[in-house]
Amino acid sequence: MPRTRRKRPRKVPRSEALLSEHDRGAVPEGLATRRALREMGLSPGDNTGPVAILRCRLCATRPNWSCRHPTRGFLLRVDLAKPKRVPTLAQELALDRALAARCTCPKCARRYYYCLPLRTVGCCDPCAQGYEPTPGTYVTTTNVPVTHRLAA
């Protein structure tokens, strides 16, 4: 039995698009993507949804059609954005403990600078393969008491 061919989505004329669309480099002042807001140190805040669509590069060559590609971006209002929240010291300590659990080998008790494959291997690569690790790959502890080792 032959398979039916999947139909492509219907092209929507730009005039019938629900949100206004802007090409890259032609975005009006006061609109930005989530990534641009993050670079400005802002969070979306009171934005309830996108105000406009940032068209992909392919659709910039087709001005009469609406952009429906997954690479399009959604634009938010900058005036409704709020500053990012700063984590408390307790939140940073909890984050550091969680990262320490992922980066510490249970066999040799060394804390590495990268996350270890504890679910699959169960320990660090030097313990699993039986060789001495390179000194630059793990955190060397000192005898001086440390006030805090926060990740952020």
N, C-alpha and C positions, 0 to 999 in steps of 0.2 A: 504494500500500500504506500503510495507516495506521500511524502510529508508536505503539508501546506506551507507555503512560504510566509514568513512573518512579515506583516506590513510595517512599513516605516511610519513613524509618527508624522501626522499631518503638519505641514509648515503653517505657522500662524503668522499672518501679516502683522507688521510692527504696530500698526494703528489699532489692532484689536488686543494687544498685550495688556494685561491687567496692571502691571507696574511700568513706570517709565524706564527706558533703557539708555545707558550711556556707554560710549566706547572708552577704551583705556586711554588715559591722557586727557580726556574731555569731561572729567567728573566735576560737577559744580562744587563750589565751596560749601562746607558744612556737611558733606557726605563722605563716609569712609567705610572700608570693609572692616571685619573683625580683626584681621591681622594688622591693619593700619592703626586701629584703636589700641591694640596691644602695644605697638611700637611707641605710641604716644603716652603710654602709661595709664590708659583708660579701660574701663570695662563697659559692656553695652548698657548697663544701668537700666533706665526706664524705657528703652526701645522695646516696643511690643513685637516688632517684626521688621522685615526689610521695607525700605521706602522706595528703592529703585534697584535695578539690576545692572551689574557691570558685565558688559558683553565680552565674550571670549575673542581671541584674536582671529579665529576663523570667521566668525559672524561679522567682524568689522568690515569684511569685504562684501558683505551682503546687507546693505543698509535697509532694504525693504522687508526683511524677515526678522521675526522675533528670535532671540537666542534661547535655545532649549538644551544646550550642551551641559554636561555635568561640570565643565570647567568654568562656568560662569560664576560670578561672585555677587553677593547681595550687599547692598549699600545701606548703612545705618546713619542716623543723624548724630552728629558730633555734639550738639548742644544738649542732648538728652543723656549723653554718656557720663559716667561717674568715675572718679579716681579708683584705681585698684586698691583692694584692701591689703593692708600689711599684716602678715601673720604674726601672732603673738609669740613670745619666747617659748611657751609651752607647746605650741603647734610646731615650731621649728625643732624642738627637742624630740617630739614624737616622730617627726619626719626623719631625723637623724638616726633614731633607734631603729626605725623600719629599714632604712638603707643599710645600717650596720648589720642587720640580720641577713640581708641579701648578699652582703659583700664579705662576710666572715666565714671562713672555712671551719666546719665543726671538728675536723680531725687535728689540724695544726694550729687553730685559733689565730690565724693571721687575717688581718682585714686588708682586702685588696682594693684597688682604685676602681674596679669594675665589678659588675654583678656576676656572681658565680652560677654555674648550671646546677643548682642544688636539687632540682626535681629530677633531672635526667641522670647526672653523674653522682651527685651526693656530696661532692667535695671539690676542692680546687684541682686544677690540672696537674700541678706538681705532686700532690698526694696520690692522685689516681694513676699517674705514670711512673711515680717513684723517683723523681729527681728534685734537686734543690732549686727553689724559685729564684729569679733574678731580684736583687734587692730593690730595684726601682719600681717593681710592680705592686708592692704591698706597703702599707703604712707602718713605718718603724715607730715603736713606742719609746717614749723617753721616761726617765725617772722623775722628771719635773711634773708636779700635779697640774693638770689642765683644768681650767675653769669651765670651759665648754668646748665641744667639738660639733658645732652646728653646721649643717649642710649648706644653709643659705647665708 
